[in-house]
Amino acid sequence: MSEPSNHPAPAQADQPSRPWWRHGHLWLVLGGPAVVVVASIVTAVIAARGADGLVAEDYYRRGVEINRQLARERALMPAAQARNHAATPTAGAAPAADQ
């Protein structure tokens, strides 16, 4: 049925196999996950060393005080705008004549 082939064996069979670390594709495949593992460890160390403090116990009271201060400043805003507007000359007005 099948006759023995007279074709020579492929050239790869004659070459000795290289060690696993000499294959470039291996490093391409293993390099990505290795970088991710190292980056996650670095991130965990940064997070552990520079952890943020807890929120203040009276955070709500502080927020209410900030809102009250902002409301007081907004209440004064129209007066400040009117004062500044009165001192601003209009574009079409002639300068006042000094007598």
C-alpha positions, 0 to 999 in steps of 0.5 A: 500500500504505502511505499517507503518515501525516498524524500530526505528528512526535514532539516530541523530533525538534524539540528539539536533542540535548543533550551527552552529559554532560547525561544523568543516566543516563549518570552513573548508569551510569559512576559506579559503576565509576568509584567502584570504580576510585578505591577500588581505587587508594586501597586499593593505596596504603594497602597499599603504604605500610603494608605489614606486616613479615615474620614473625620468623625464629624464629616457631616458637621464640617460639610454643613459648615462649609455649605453655610459659609458658601451661602453667606458668600453667595448672599453678599455676591449681588452687593459686590457686583452692584458696587463693582458695576457702579464704578465701571464706566459705560462704553457710550458715556462721555467722561464727566466734565470737572468744573 
